[in-house]
Amino acid sequence: MPVISVPQAFNEEDLYVDLESMFGHRLFLKCEGFNFAGSIKLKAANEMVESAERSGILTKGSILVESSSGNLGVALSMIAACKGYSFVCVTDSRCNLASRQMMEALGSQVHVISHEHGSGGLLGARLAYLRALCAADDRYVWLSQYTNPDNWKAHYFTTAPAIARFFPELDVLFVGVGTTGTLMGCARWFRSWPRRVRIVAVDSVGSAIFGDPPGRRMIPGLGMSVRPPLLDESYVDEVVRVEEADTIRACGDLAKRGFLFGGSTGTVVSGAMAWLERHETSGLTSVAIAPDLGERYLDTVYQPNWVRTVFGDEETDVSEVLHRDLAAREPSTAQGWIL
């Protein structure tokens, strides 16, 4: 049993779910939500903070600032509280309420942007606000998850080698994409591994990461409205794009077996299963990364009334995948997000 004195010292690295009995294809799901921040973003947050401390950028009296729509903000809030830093998370009106409340409970300030910034949209407005903050006061330290190489290095040093230890015969790795930190860290590590591993990026339809025009995305966690600066497509073998209705179906199927995962995981599982359907997978060892658990999605992905409101009548059948008892809940106010 581990005994810790700081929350970031604990992260369950070696838990996998075998999905073959649920979906009919052999796929091992690496669960990254079992830490005090509740998501894989703890790794990037910790690496970026510690690197900034080592370099002298982050010192006593510094104020951490970052743009986040959820999980990274929670992870940074936790680390800031532990280390004694102030933290300002700049988000927008589409950030889910649970994440906002968690950051505030940890002592962070959450600044919500409500107006778009020209063609950059709400993300552009968030970044413009951060630049103005840093220009006005040199106490502010912006870690910049979108451009910071420590984002992908966190997964180069931890996530990828952990997978290799458990699966020395790995053939295919499925990774969901947002800032592409997890993707780039894992892809770089496996590029230098003696065994050839196929890297499949899983993105949401409506995301502009791989050159598609940005479109509507309502489920937080994956995708971006611009191309991430960290992305190097030479490390990616294939891209799978998933409709959000299929994300919800995958989440519902997992929940029916007792596994409550987040929307990002539903997207990755749906994309991985679609890829496995199209390929000869006999004897293939495949792993997918599950970034978080489902508690922060209870009033969206797991709420049939939200699904009906957001997707319209043509997608109401999606809600039938969910538990029957959820259908009896009071209607919730629909919200939408774009990362």
JOSULLIN-V857443 format. One record per pair of residues at least 24 apart in sequence whose C-alpha atoms are under 6 Angstrom apart, sorted by the first residue. I is the first residue (numbers start at 1). J is the second residue. D is the distance in Angstrom with one decimal. If there is no record, write none. Layout:
BEGIN
i = {I I}
j = {J J}
d = {D D}
END
This chain:
BEGIN
i = {11 27 27 28 29 29 29 30 30 31 32 32 32 33 33 37 39 39 40 41 42 43 44 44 45 47 48 62 62 63 63 63 63 64 64 65 65 65 66 67 69 70 74 77 77 77 94 94 98 146 147 147 151 152 152 152 152 153 155 155 155 156 156 156 160 170 171 171 171 172 172 172 173 173 173 173 174 174 174 175 175 175 176 176 176 177 177 178 178 178 179 180 187 199 199 200 200 200 201 202 202 202 202 203 204 204 205 205 205 217 218 218 220 221 222 224 240 242 252 252 260 261 261 262 262 262 265 305 306}
j = {35 286 287 287 287 288 289 289 290 290 290 291 292 292 293 75 291 292 291 72 75 154 151 154 76 154 150 139 140 87 139 140 141 140 141 89 141 142 142 91 95 99 103 103 106 108 336 337 296 179 229 230 181 181 182 184 185 185 182 185 186 185 186 189 186 285 197 285 286 197 198 286 199 286 287 288 200 201 288 201 202 289 201 202 268 203 222 222 223 224 228 231 235 236 237 237 238 239 239 239 240 241 268 241 241 242 241 242 243 338 336 337 337 264 264 339 271 271 321 322 294 293 294 292 293 294 290 331 334}
d = {4.7 5.1 5.6 4.7 5.8 4.9 5.8 4.8 5.6 5.1 5.9 5.2 5.9 4.3 5.5 4.9 5.6 4.4 5.1 5.2 5.1 5.7 4.8 5.3 5.7 5.7 5.4 4.8 6.0 5.8 5.7 4.7 5.9 5.9 5.0 5.8 5.9 4.9 5.7 5.8 5.1 5.4 5.3 5.6 6.0 5.8 5.5 4.4 5.8 5.5 5.7 5.8 5.2 4.1 5.7 5.7 4.3 5.5 5.7 4.8 5.9 4.2 5.5 5.5 4.9 5.1 4.9 5.2 5.9 5.5 4.6 4.7 5.2 5.9 5.0 5.8 4.9 5.9 4.5 5.1 5.8 5.8 5.8 4.5 5.6 5.7 5.5 4.7 4.7 5.9 5.6 6.0 5.9 5.5 5.3 5.9 4.9 5.7 4.7 5.9 4.8 5.9 5.8 4.8 5.3 4.9 5.5 5.5 5.3 5.5 4.5 4.8 5.7 5.2 5.9 5.0 5.9 5.8 5.4 4.9 4.9 4.1 4.1 5.5 4.7 4.0 4.7 5.5 5.3}
END
